[in-house]
């Protein structure tokens, strides 16, 4: 019994360093998850358009939002963008061009140098929320006319403040999205989705499911918003702690495929337990430190079974040449080629 106790304590301590892109580092900074409707909602609720009440960001479904905007003329749409950019820019179901324009206005209005690059006219910023550490989503490619759509769901240490920070090539949400888009081709749009509050470092937040649960709600609604504007059902590429988010959101999305890579677990014992119609894939490189994390759940810590294990039942993605925890999208890698094939629907 004493040996069992020591084993469980060791496992719990190991789980306290599970997480995202920072490697083996401590992280005790507990984060407050940004949830609920976007900033500016109170003023939005008090306004009207063409004599009609505006859809409540907290209660209206993305399809209801899409129907509302379809009933407005161009002038009324433009007025809402100018008057309520933070709401329109984050409103799932709103027309894509309006969201891009609204977010350019919202980013510029912050007056913060750390966000200035996001307002460049050639960027398609699909969401921007400056609360907390900030959240952002960016489209690579033409989402309005895409035949295939992929969404990158990142892990720890990702937020709007660090989104445009210098990184190694093909790492970070934007680097991963850009790399996938370049290989998958012009008919594929890829979204870098930093749409939830991620853990900082690799402490208790990364070992627990609290932030992932909040993120899963936001991811599910985001995919519903894509559906509401007529985008194809997406492929979710879920890195590290992002795979925990995807695991919890799986049954609430219409994803065709869910790809977990560098994953500490998906809060499910098997792929079937995710209760999704999507095909589930998993990849882990030979030098990824995530392999050293115990795949258990104990006292609320840990994320369960290893998605790359045979018992989990996911389809395996080749990753023998992947280096480290963030090298899955490296140019010429087996994993990037496989990811592109999945993104384009070329794998049966």
LINKA-V161434 format. One line per field, one symbol per residue. ss: DSSP state (a for helix, b for strand, c for the rest). psi: psi as a letter, one per 40 degrees, with the letter a starting at -180 (. if undefined). burial: I if it has 16 or more other ideal C-beta (glycine too) atoms within 10 Angstrom, else O. A space follows every 50 residues. Layout:
ss=???
psi=???
burial=???
This chain:
ss=caaaaaaaaaaaaaacccccccccccccccccccccccccaaaaaacbbc cbbccccccccaaaaaaaaacccaaaaaaaaaacaaaacccccccaaaaa aaaaaaaaaaccaaaaaaaccccbbbbbbcccccbbbbbbcccccccbbb bbbccccccccccccccccccaaaaaaaaaaaaacccbbbbbbbcccccc cccaaaaccaaaaaaaaaaaaaaaaaaacccccbbbbbbcaaaaaaaaaa aaccccbbbbbccccccccccaaaccccbbbbbcccccaaaacccccbcc bcccccccccccccbbcccccccccccccccccaaaaaaaaaaccccc
psi=dddddddddddddddefibbeeagiiheghihhhiaiiiedddddeiihf eiiihhdddhidddddddddeiiddddddddddfdddddehheiiddddd ddddddddddehdeeddeeieeigheihheibeiiihhhhagddeidihi hhhiaifhiddedeihiiifiiddddddddddddidehihhhggeihiih afadddeiedddddddddddddddddddeeiihihhhhhbdddddddded eeifidihhhifheiefididdeefieihhiiihideheddehhgihhfe iieaihdeidddeihhhhfdehhaeeeeeiheiddddddddddefeh.
burial=OOOOOOOOOOIIOIIIIIIIIIOOOOIOOOIOIIOOIIIIIOOIOOOOIO OOOIIOIOOIOIOOIIOIIOOIOOOOIOOIIOOIIIIIIIIIIIIIOIII IIIIIIIOOIOOOOIOOIIOOOIIIIIIIIOOIIIIIIIIIOIOOIOIII IIIIIIIIIIOIIIOOIOOIIIIIIIIIIIIIIIOOOIIIIIIIIIIIII IIIIIIIIIOIIIIIIIIIIIIIIIIIIIOIIIIIIIIIIIIIIIIIIII OIIOIIIIIIIIIIIIIIOIIOIIOIOIIIIIIIIOOIOIOOIIIIIOOO IIIIIIIIOOOIIIOOIOIOOIOIIIIIIIOOIIIIOIIIOIIIOOOO
